[in-house]
Amino acid sequence: MVGYNINNIKITNPILGGIIMSLIKDMSKDELLALKKELEKKFDAFKAENHQLNMSRGKPSPQQLDITEKKVNKLKNFVNYDEIDVRNYGGLSGLRSCRELLSDLTGVPADNIVMGGTSSLNLIYDAVAREFIFGSNGCKAWHKLDKVKFLCPVPGYDRHFAILEEFGIEMINIEMDENGPDMDTVEKLAAEDESIKGIMCVPLYANPNGVCYSDETSERLAKMKTAAKDFRLFWDNAYGIHHIYKETKLANIFELCKKYGTQDRLLYFFSFSKVTYPGSSISMVAGSDNTVKEIIRRMSIQTIGHDKVNQLRHVELFKNAEGVYSHMRELAEVLRPKFDIVLDTLEKELKDTGLLTWNKPNGGYFISADTIEGCAKETIRLTKEAGVIMTDAGATYPYKNDPKDTNIRIAPTYPSEEELQSAMNIFCVCVKLAGVNKLLGGKE
Ligand SMILES: Cc1ncc(COP(=O)(O)O)c(C=O)c1O
């Protein structure tokens, strides 16, 4: 995370029409009142423009989907044969060729991969449900226990938290730094509390703060002692190949768990939702030999199989890992200017105000920003009033409860560059207005 701590720098702010201002946080009451007036004028002008902009969800833009579609349209006769007839029943764990492609991308052996349907979130839900209903590793099913708890690095992905909440699992916030979750706390809690059954990790370009787990963090997660025999390391590598500015390497968690004899702990998830089509992609879950056996056993009751025609379509489209990487480089060309717009506008408008800090991710789908305490909800309320829908404040925390009310998730991928620039101009004024009002409240 990049934090700004700049003292009394004088700047000229173009959005405020050339007002010279010092660090807003340090302004006198009179200076703040003058600034508030200017900001309200700007805000009212934005409102009068009747914007309808949406920066709320991490969806690929139509431009990204079109890049994929051009290639899909060139495919002929993709319904051919792998080791089985893809048109028919059979092959519950998915096409071998597809699992081999995913193996090259994730570093997990193809034999330890099970294909899912279009959504990895579905596989994550199923993994929690299996433990909850049936249990694993000779341990009691979680529904039979008084209390089940999970460690949740924050800020995090709202849908992970929604699944855990749905099953009545108590979520414990774990702070993060630039290396991943606070491992001292993770190790301590996991070692002393048997009711802690897992941790939710997005190890590369985490949603929303773009944090990439260091090799040391990955190793400690694989190595740590856990009081629960059925502790599960949910490794949701949703952005594992989604580099934008610079490629960040992730340690091979499968190998690390093998090295420390904790291979049954790992549940590795991955999907092509942001590679091809979120509505029609491929997903996988991987784990130890035991875990895969258990998943297949349960899955064989649940379904006859997932969409193998689509799996083959993906193999035919990319051929090999290099085919996927080259496609991702094309998509990054579309995403980079959008991330630039967000980062440049934040830098220009808010860098020296003391009202917002933000991260500069090297990949993924989001930028995470933090207002001063108690201002995130108000900022989002103001952006909505001015016609910009953003992810709800609080959504990045378990129970939608951001204890300091600071975190805001910016999702730049879906809007056009023009829309994004307008949305960011409005956002910056709203951050300032909410911040100035908060500071004025403290001076009454
Ligand atoms: C961390 C994370 N995991 C999973 C998903 C959903 O993936 P899928 O479309 O494969 O269900 C998302 C989508 O935003 C995500 O950010």
Ligand as a Chemical Component Dictionary entry (heavy atoms), coordinates in Angstrom:
data_LIG
# 
_chem_comp.id                   LIG 
_chem_comp.type                 NON-POLYMER 
_chem_comp.pdbx_formal_charge   0 
_chem_comp.three_letter_code    LIG 
# 
loop_
_chem_comp_atom.comp_id 
_chem_comp_atom.atom_id 
_chem_comp_atom.alt_atom_id 
_chem_comp_atom.type_symbol 
_chem_comp_atom.charge 
_chem_comp_atom.model_Cartn_x 
_chem_comp_atom.model_Cartn_y 
_chem_comp_atom.model_Cartn_z 
_chem_comp_atom.pdbx_ordinal 
LIG C1 C1 C 0 -11.341 -12.846 -5.558  1  
LIG C2 C2 C 0 -12.406 -13.320 -6.484  2  
LIG N1 N1 N 0 -12.733 -14.629 -6.484  3  
LIG C3 C3 C 0 -13.700 -15.096 -7.292  4  
LIG C4 C4 C 0 -14.389 -14.259 -8.137  5  
LIG C5 C5 C 0 -15.452 -14.835 -8.988  6  
LIG O1 O1 O 0 -14.911 -15.682 -9.897  7  
LIG P1 P1 P 0 -15.831 -16.608 -10.799 8  
LIG O2 O2 O 0 -16.421 -15.732 -11.842 9  
LIG O3 O3 O 0 -14.903 -17.637 -11.319 10 
LIG O4 O4 O 0 -16.883 -17.181 -9.892  11 
LIG C6 C6 C 0 -14.078 -12.900 -8.178  12 
LIG C7 C7 C 0 -14.807 -12.002 -9.058  13 
LIG O5 O5 O 0 -14.800 -10.811 -8.933  14 
LIG C8 C8 C 0 -13.059 -12.428 -7.316  15 
LIG O6 O6 O 0 -12.727 -11.119 -7.291  16 
# 
loop_
_chem_comp_bond.comp_id 
_chem_comp_bond.atom_id_1 
_chem_comp_bond.atom_id_2 
_chem_comp_bond.value_order 
_chem_comp_bond.pdbx_ordinal 
LIG C1 C2 SING 1  
LIG C2 N1 SING 2  
LIG C2 C8 DOUB 3  
LIG N1 C3 DOUB 4  
LIG C3 C4 SING 5  
LIG C4 C5 SING 6  
LIG C4 C6 DOUB 7  
LIG C5 O1 SING 8  
LIG O1 P1 SING 9  
LIG P1 O2 DOUB 10 
LIG P1 O3 SING 11 
LIG P1 O4 SING 12 
LIG C6 C7 SING 13 
LIG C6 C8 SING 14 
LIG C7 O5 DOUB 15 
LIG C8 O6 SING 16 
# 
